[in-house]
Amino acid sequence: MAALSCHNAPTAWAVGIILVLLCSCHGDGKRLNVGVLYGDGEEGLLAAMTSSARSLNSSKDLTLTGFQLDKSTPGCPSHLVREQDRLHALILMTPLPSPCTCGAADGPQLAPVVVRMYQPDPDTPALRSRVLDMFPSPEQQATMLFDIMQALGWRETYMLYNKRSEFYSCFEAMLNEAASRMFHFWSQDIPPDKEDGNALGAILYDVSTSGRKNVLLMTSEDIVEVIVDKAADMLMLTPHSRWIVTSFDVHESQLQSARNSGALLTLLRPFPETPPPWGRDAPDGQLSYRTRLALDAVKLVSSLSPDLVTGYSRRSDKSDLVQRSLNCRTGLKNYMPENDFLGFSGQVSFDSCGKRKNATVYIHEHLQGKSKQVGTWNPEGTTLLHHKWQRPVDIHLLSGRHLHVYGVFSKPFFMKKPDKNGEAGSTPYHGYLVDLLEMLASRLNFTWDITGVGGSGNLLTTLNSGKYDLVLNGIPMRPRYHGQIEFSIPLTTRGYFLTMKKPNRLRDQGIFEFLKPFSREVWISFVAAAVGVSLVMAANGRLNPYEWSKAAGRGEVSEEEADNLSLVNSLWSSYGAAVSQGQEFLPRSATGRVIAGTWWFFILVIIASYTANLAAFLSRPSAERSIRSLADLARQTDVPYGTYKGYTFVKFLKKSKEEPFKTIGRYLDTNSDEVLFNKSRQAFERAVKGDFIFISPTGTFEYEILNERCDMVILTDEYFFKFKSALPFPLGSPYRAEVNEALMDMADNGQMDVLQNRWLNKKKYKCYTGSKEGDGVLDLEHLDGIFFYLMLGTGVAMVISFLEWFHFRCKKSGRSSNNGPSEPAT
């Protein structure tokens, strides 16, 4: 401690010191001088202390002298106190400037007794005075919290804390206590600025996703309400949740967000419900814990004897300081007879070293807006919890009630039944949310009827009108609704998709699609080559002495084989070789074989080229098959695309700096007049006309495409820019917690999956095509031309067959008439 500099380092601080002069007749008529060191904004607290001092010394003269020191004044403020007004005691409401806490022999000296109202840092140097700590020690606070948590059956907790909490000084002690008790312990520091909603939301999200239901809220009183409100908004407060709020000053009005959640909050009160029979008369619950400590400090020092300063040296040396710290409070009882009494902050008593002891803590439970004491804790480690106050197992606010419901039209969530006028005992509406409502009614034992229907344009007005208990509309859980409505737990995961009209293949491709791998010039050249080769083969067969015709004349082959390489047979052989069926009539001469071999090699190259090009040509991607994601959409420029200008996704695209969102956003912004529409229905109808891709959210349009508009196709297999949808509730709705509990049970029981399969399973709808368009399989539309060619060839063959038959009959009839009837032999 001596290493600290006390008298050379000026300190800038803003505190004031007030001398409360308690003039009493203590035998020798000496005055009792008590100083109070307080910080900015604590003038009201000083006034309460002054009032309490007057009530304790009503029969005595009281002189109150106060002054505000310049914050730039160096040194210790008690050094400015006049010698004749030497202090008998000093009440510290705020930490002393560093020059007052040093142990140097030449440093400024304090009063014989110092009553400290705060928990000092571990590095704070020892004071020269006898110190009484009104605030419980960190070890005592940690022990108290863990005793209570274990009495509640906790074996783990998630602690949220900030450094302004009166319990923050016990943070290290709590870590040690958790290790010694083998207690699972997680912690997060809450940002000091309670307006930092994003940071607070991120912290609470970590708590929520961790699955911890037991939360220890160890923060200052001013942000308790902010945290509870945010936790309720994030659906963290449920009948399964249990929180301990350590702030002694938290009020029930700050916990209104938990009123209808079913969550059980444990509150701690270090003072009894009945105030002590002395001091200022104030109703219980209206005094902060700091005010209670201040009033008890005045009561404590009022019993000091002026003889305390007799022989007290304000310039003692270091050895005296060490000896005094070893002896703690030796002999103090002789000068302070009343140091054990019932005060505003509970039982006030100290051990031999000035640490507060016997501080009983009263345990309250807050449920559904009501608080009640359920137990106590004392420093002996005894935690007594009464069993007469139990948390309700279930909350049944909806049981037996009749709800008025408003329905928002949205396919397939809420739709009007076809040809249904609302017969008795039924509803003219159906859909995902109607079935969900029926399941909730059966589970929670309530009845309902739909008393209003319409669109989602005036959703907030409808919710807050007070006419309806529930609105059937699965709305996106967007930040813009924060502070205006509350949500159920998420029902479905939705998003956006790409859709367009199916292309007309007959118009775009034609029936002779199989001819397109070669150009018209190539086909003409190929036919000319086949005819030319046939002519050469026929000429060679007629003129070459080694071919079939000459050989037949010499009698080397039969007469029937003389026409093997006639012009007709040569054409047939060339065609057979061209379609890989082999050449029926082979040449005998070397010349003919050279011509045939050359033709075969030519055919080999032509067939290989045609086959490869045909496969590539038939499987070439169209807009329908090539655009399967936003990245594909951004890369192509052939098909225009657009959407409704009011969608949240459009705002995201225009602001995004990442690809492919940046490219799409730039395109929409550049061509906004042509591709951004004032109504979503206009954008959809533009896609129905063809040659346009609509960026659509799931819901009504997806249902129409899958169930009604089979001429439309969904391009993307997966949703993008996904969001959760949930039921909306008015702020403070008493039904949200119960509905959420039922929805969670329904999810566990598989009922939500039943609804999902019944209404949101794409494969059940008649227009569903799946992903077969992009799997490389050729449809009939790709090859219908070859079938047409087959039918055409078959038809021509049948005509030729008839002509051959007719020719044969005619030829036979003519031969018979030329020969005439045969004469009988004579």
C-alpha positions, 0 to 999 in steps of 0.5 A: 500500500505504501507504494501508492502516491498520496500527496503529490498526485492531484485528483479530479473528482466531483463529490461534496462533503456535508458535516452533520453536527450532532450536538448532544449532551454526552456528559462533557457536552462535546459535539458529535461530528459526522461527515457524509461524502456523496456523489453527484445526483445524491442530494435527495439521499442526503436529505433523507439522511438529514431528516433521519438524523433530526428524528434521532436527535430531536431533543438535541441541537443540530448544526448542519454545515455543507459545502461543495468542493471544486472538482479540480481541487487536488488532495483529500477533501477531509484535509480542508475540515477545520481542526476544531470540527474534527470528525468523529465518523465519516459515512462514505456514499461514494469511493474516496479519491486516491489521496485519502486511501493511502497508508503513508504516514504523511498523508491526510488522516480520516475520522476514527470510524468510517462507515462504507456504503459500497463494496470496495474493489479488491485493490483499494488500499486500507484506510487508517480508520476503523471501517464498518461495511454496510454492504454484505461481503462478496463471499456472503453474496455468492454463498447466498445466491448459490444456496438459493439456486440449489434450494430451487433445484438448479444445477446450472444457470446462465448469468447475465450481469453488468458492472453497475450491479451491486452484486458485480463485486461478487463475480469472482467469488461466484466463479469460485463458488461454482467450481467448489459446488460443481455447478454449471455456470455460463455468463454474459456481460450486458452492454452498459447502454440499455438502448443498444438493442442489437447487442442485447438481442444477440446476447439473449439469442445466445441464451435462448439457443443454449437451451438454458431455462434458469437465468440469473439476472445480475444487473443494475435496476435501471436495465431490468425492465429493458432485458425482461421486455426483450426476453418476452419479445423473443419468446424466452419467457414461458411457463418453463422459464425460471429467472432470479433477479438479484437487484434489490430495487426492482419493482413489479411495474418493471416486470409487466412483460412477464405478466402473461408469460407464465414465467416464474421470477424469483426476487430478493429482498434483504429487508423485512416487510415491516419497517423498523420502529424508528427513523423516518416514517416511509411506507415499505417498498418506496425506499431504495436499498441504497436509501435504506443503507444510508438511514441505517448508517445514520442510526449506527453512527448516532450512537458513537461516543465523542470520547472516541477521538480521545487519543486518536492520532491523525498522524499515525505512522505505518506501523500503527496502520498495520497494527490497527488492521491486525486488531480490526475493531478492538475496543470499538464496542466501548464507543459504539454500544448500539451496533446490533439493531433491526434497520431499514436494510435488515438486521444490522450487526458486524463481526470483529473486522467490521464486516456485516453479518446476520443479513437475512434475505427474504425470497419472493416469487413473482408470477402472473403479476403478483409477488409473494414471500416464499422463503428466507436465507441467513448467513448460516447457510439455511435456506427455507422455502415455503411450499404453500406457494407453487407455480401453476402447472398449466395456464388455462386462460382460453379454456371455456372462452369464445374467440372472435377471429379475423381471417386474412385471405392468403392461399393456402393458409386462409381461403374460401371454400368453393360453393360453401355458404356456411352451413350450420356447424361449419365454416365457409373457410378452409386452409392451413390456419383454419385447421391449425385453429381447430387443433388449438381449439380442441387442445385448449378447450375454446370455441371460435367463429370468424367474424371478419375477413379481408386483406393484410393491408390494415393488419396493425389497425385490425390487431389493435382495434380490440374487436378480435381476439385472434388474427389468422395470418402468417406474417413474416417475423420482421424487425419493423413490427417490433414494439407494435405487435407480438408473435407466436412461435414460428409456424413455417419457414417461407421465402422467395422463388423464381417462376415463369411461363412454360415455353411452347416447344412446338413453336420454339423447336419444331417437329424436325428438331433432330435435323438441326445438328447439321445445317441445311447446306450440310444435309444437301451436301450429304445427300449429293455425296450419297447420290454421287457415290451411288452413280460412281458405284453404278458406272463402275459396276456396269463398265469394270470387267471385274464387276458383277455385270461383266462377270455374269456375261462371262458366266462366272456368276448367275444372271440374277447377280448381274444387277447387284450394282445397278443404280437403284441397288447402289443407292440402296447400298449407300443409304444402308451404309449411311445409317450403319446397317451395312452395304447389302451389295459389295463390289468385286473389283478393286476400284469398287472396293476403294470407292466403298471404303472411302464412303464408309470412312466418310460415313463414320465421321459424319455419324460420329459428328451427328451423334455428338452434336445431336446429344448436345443440341437436344440437351442444350439448356433453355431458360426453363432448365438453365435458371435454377438459382439467383446466381443463374438469374444474374448471369443470363441476359436473355429473359427479363425479370422483375417483381413487386417493388414493395417486397422486403427482398427488393430493398435488400437487393438494392442495398447489397454489396455481395454477388449475385444480389448486387447484380440483380439489384442493379438490374432492377434499379436500372429497369425499374419502370419495366420490371418493378410493379406497383402490385404483386398481382401485376407482376404475376400476370406479366409472367403469365404472358410469357418471356418474363421471370417473376421473383415471387414470395411463397404463399398465394402465387405458389399455390396457384402455380401448383394447383391451378396454373399448370402453364407456369413452372417454378424454376428454383428447387429451394427457397431463398431469402427465407423468413419465419412466419408466425401468428400476430398478437396485440401487445400484451395479449393474454393468450399468446403464452398459452397458444405458444405452449400449445404450439410447442406441444403440437410440434412435439406430437407431430401435428404441425408436420401433419398440417405441413403435409396436408397443405404445404407438400408440393408433391401433392398438387396436380401441377407439380413437376419437380426437378425433372426438367433439369435432370438431362432426360429427353422428353417426347417433345425433343424427339417427336420429329423422328417419330413423325419421320417414322410414321411418314416412312411407314405411310409411304411404304404402304402406298408403294406396297399398294402400287407394287401390288397393283403393278403386279396384278396388271402385269399378270393380267396382261401376260395372260391376255397375250397368251390366249386360251390353249387349244386342245390336242388332236 
